[in-house]
Amino acid sequence: MPTLLIVFGIRFFFYMDEHEPIHVHISYGGKKAKIELSPAVRVIYNHGIKEQVMKKAINTCKNYREEFIEEWHKCFD
């Protein structure tokens, strides 16, 4: 599971057998969520991460979107 970034205690990562649409998984305090990056940043699911933390995760995805997509292509193309 390649870790892309850890910020605010939130871990952004891929699983090794990913599929499109391009997305990242996040974990925080033992809870998990999945955020799509393309065509737009949006939450696919959230299993228990509080709204305040999710806002930080979404903003981080928006700020690092291009870098995360580039890493996706390096890993899965």
C-alpha positions as CSV (number, residue, x, y, z in Angstrom):
1,M,0.0,0.0,0.0
2,P,1.9,3.0,-1.2
3,T,1.5,6.0,1.2
4,L,1.2,9.2,-0.7
5,L,1.1,11.7,2.1
6,I,0.4,12.0,5.9
7,V,-0.9,15.4,7.0
8,F,-3.0,16.4,10.0
9,G,-2.7,12.7,11.0
10,I,-4.6,11.7,7.8
11,R,-2.9,9.0,5.7
12,F,-3.5,9.2,2.0
13,F,-2.8,5.9,0.1
14,F,-3.5,3.5,-2.7
15,Y,-4.1,-0.3,-2.5
16,M,-1.9,-2.3,-4.9
17,D,-4.9,-3.7,-6.9
18,E,-6.7,-0.4,-7.6
19,H,-9.2,0.3,-10.4
20,E,-10.6,3.4,-12.0
21,P,-12.0,5.9,-11.4
22,I,-8.8,7.4,-10.0
23,H,-9.1,7.8,-6.3
24,V,-7.3,7.7,-2.9
25,H,-8.1,6.0,0.3
26,I,-7.6,7.8,3.6
27,S,-7.4,6.6,7.1
28,Y,-7.6,8.5,10.3
29,G,-7.9,7.1,13.9
30,G,-8.7,3.7,12.6
31,K,-11.5,5.0,10.4
32,K,-11.5,4.9,6.5
33,A,-12.8,6.8,3.5
34,K,-12.4,6.9,-0.2
35,I,-12.1,10.1,-2.3
36,E,-12.3,10.2,-6.1
37,L,-9.8,12.5,-7.8
38,S,-11.0,12.3,-11.4
39,P,-13.0,13.7,-13.0
40,A,-13.6,15.7,-9.8
41,V,-12.7,15.5,-6.2
42,R,-15.7,13.9,-4.3
43,V,-16.2,11.5,-1.4
44,I,-17.1,8.0,-2.5
45,Y,-17.6,6.7,1.0
46,N,-16.8,7.6,4.6
47,H,-16.8,5.0,7.4
48,G,-16.8,7.1,10.5
49,I,-14.3,10.0,9.9
50,K,-15.7,13.2,11.4
51,E,-16.8,16.0,9.1
52,Q,-14.1,18.4,10.2
53,V,-11.4,15.8,9.3
54,M,-13.1,15.0,6.0
55,K,-13.0,18.7,5.1
56,K,-9.3,18.7,5.6
57,A,-8.9,15.5,3.6
58,I,-11.0,16.9,0.7
59,N,-9.0,20.2,0.7
60,T,-5.8,18.2,0.7
61,C,-7.0,16.1,-2.2
62,K,-7.8,19.3,-4.1
63,N,-4.4,20.8,-3.3
64,Y,-2.5,17.6,-4.2
65,R,-4.8,16.3,-6.9
66,E,-2.3,16.5,-9.8
67,E,0.5,14.9,-7.8
68,F,-1.8,12.1,-6.6
69,I,-3.0,11.5,-10.2
70,E,0.6,11.4,-11.4
71,E,1.4,8.8,-8.7
72,W,-1.6,6.8,-9.7
73,H,-0.4,6.6,-13.3
74,K,3.1,5.6,-12.1
75,C,1.7,2.8,-10.1
76,F,-1.1,1.5,-12.3
77,D,-0.4,2.3,-16.0
